Every structure is written in C-alpha cells, then in structure tokens.
Amino acid sequence: MNADGVVQPGRASAPSRGLHPSPGPYGHSLSSGKMRERVQRATIQDVAVRAGVSISTVSAVLNDRTTVKESTRDQVLEAIRELNYRPRPALRRPASAPSTRSVAFIFRDAGNPYYDEVMAGAQDVLEQHGYHMLVGASDGIGDRERKLVDLLRAKDFDGVLLTPVLDRTADLAHLFELKRRNVSFVLLEEVYGIQASLVDVDSVMGSKKAVQHLIGLGHSHIVHFAGPEYSHHSSERTAGVRAAYSESSLVFSSEYVIPAGDSLQEGYESGLAYFRGRPPSKRPTAITCYNDLVAIGVCRALAELGLRVPDDVSIVGYDDLPLLDFISPHLTTVQVPKRDVGRLAAEMLHQEIEHGPPATPRKVYLQPSLVVRESTAPPRK
C-alpha cells in the first residue's frame, strides 16, 4: 500500500516523503538508526544568563507572576525558546534511578480499535529509541484531555502524541501551555491556530473516493452518516462527499448528511431512525459512513428493518479495521495506513525531543485507498 506522505493542496506545510524522508529537517533521515548524540538539556541558569536576569526572575515568569515587567518577561520567554528549555518538576528522581524516558499517547475514543494499530506503530518506534509509552483516553471530553495534558506536563514527560478534542466549546489553553513550556508534541489531527507538527491522513480524498466508487456503480442518491462535531475529520469527510458530488452530474443537498457519531451504537441508532418508516421512493440506495464502526451499526439496523446489503442499500465504511474480516457481508471501506501514522508521528516526536522543534512545523498527509468488497453493488433496477 502506498503510504507516501502527501501534503494537502493549499496547506502551508513542508512536503514529506513518507516514513523514510531524506534528509529530514535535522539533516538526516528520520528512520536512520544512527542518531546524533543527545543534546544536553538547558537549565534555568542557562536561561537566566541568556536573558540577563536572575534565576528568581526566570522562575517568576515560569509561574506567571505579575511582578515581572512585560519587557523582561519577553526577554525570558525568548531565551526559553532559543535554548529549547523545559522546566523540570520540583521533585526529581535520584540520579541512580533507571532511565524512564517517556512519551504519552492521548487519544479520543477508547472504544475505537482504530487507535490500537496507530499505537502499535508508535510503540515499535519509541521502543527502539528507549522510550516508554503511556496511554490515556479523553473520550471526546475536552476537560478530561486538559487534565491529562496538565498531569503529563507536571510529571515531566518527554513528549506527547495527541488526537485533540475540537468541538465548538473546546478550550485549547493546555496546548498553548505545552508550546510555551517547550514540551514536544505531535498532533494526529490538525488544530487550527496551533503551530505544531502533524501526521494525518487525507480524509477529504478518502471520502471522495468512496462516493466516486458508488457513483461509478450507478448510484444517484447517496447519503453520508457523519461523525461527531469534536473531530475535524468529520467535517473533512463530509467535504469529500460534497467534492465527489460537485465533480459529477448529481446535485448535493445538505439533507444527505446524517449526524451519526462514531460508535457501533450510534451507527445502529441513527440507521434505525433514518430508515424506519422511510418509503422506498425516499430511500437512498447507497451510504458512506464516518468510520467502520458506524457502518457496522447501520448494517445491523438495516437487517432489523428487512433491508439487505448491498441488494437494497450499498454501504462504505472508513478505516479498514481488522474486525471487518469477521463481518458479513465483507465491508467495502477506505483503508487508512494506521501503523504508518503511528510510526511516522513517533519518529517526528523523537526528533523534536532530541533536537528541538523545526523552524517550520512539519505537516504530513498520508494517502488512503479504497478497498472494494461485498457491501457495494450497482443499485437494483
């Protein structure tokens, strides 16, 4: 499968060459086993000398005390950025303690097996570099994500991999605080306004391919069961549906987007609500779904309503989860290079921990592909 990094058109980001860029932003391949000797970590004394102030002044800036003049604060913050200084917690491990270099993976959906493969890919890389990886789930709750990030920062983790909560009420102050304190982190979904490295999949293209496949089979009434509001991936996949419609002779309607969430239960419930009592003349002949879990839930709902897949309704999922091998009919889906996402994100995070962030954050978009199986067919005459 082609897992080359592809930068989304129109996005201000540096191109990637997938898992083996040559050279990387630090003058060598990210995948090279011969890493540069680790840079010695800057101390608070180094910051004080660089800024021309006392250690107590640096401490006051770090603790957001109001006794420091703005001009002095700016001097200290500039020195922190130049030295890539990260404050250490007050309680330190004994010098004789074994190495506990650690990275955290914070993701949104504890019940989604998609993240199992992403984490496995990240774990492969981090273990090679001597890191432990700890995992936490926000379950789409912004305050829980904030508390997890604050805890990790206080415990002096070396870096964070993060799929953020991005609903309309999300407070992203904890991410800006990571930036301010020079804690390395890599996002797995873009946060507009946060200058951070990113590894993601081209969700617009994946969703577009799914709809184009259905149009190619002869379907003209296609609806999309959309994901949760807290994910930009949901809006991107809906944009892919619109793009496929706009490039065809079909006319898109906002009524073709059905809120469905991201879980088996939500797919099942939204499928029942949408199709129950709907006359055949008003019924779509094909569906694309936010992810495979929603698609499986919709399939169950259709079966309970006496509708057959793909005879009555064709369905396309998204992610290509391993559990699809045990589902009948076998689901047509958009295949995402999940392990590659984890591997590349972990390599980028390791580089930033070792050498500081690049001058321009790296943004890499991997390409999805469509896997056609038994759940799609031409519409019945």
Secondary structure, DSSP 8 states (H G I E B T S, - for coil): ----B---TT---B---TTS-SS-TTSS-TT-S----------HHHHHHHHTS-HHHHHHHHTT-TTS-HHHHHHHHHHHHHHT-----SS---TTS----EEEEEES-TT-THHHHHHHHHHHHHHHTT-EEEEEE-TT-HHHHHHHHHHHHHTT-SEEEE----STT---HHHHHHHHTT-EEEESS--TT---EEEEE-HHHHHHHHHHHHHHTT---EEEEE--TT-HHHHHHHHHHHHHHHTSS----GGGEEE--SSHHHHHHHHHHHHTT--GGG--SEEEESSHHHHHHHHHHHHHTT--TTTT-EEEEEE--GGGGGSSS--EEEE--HHHHHHHHHHHHHHHHHH---SS-BEEEE--EEE--TT------
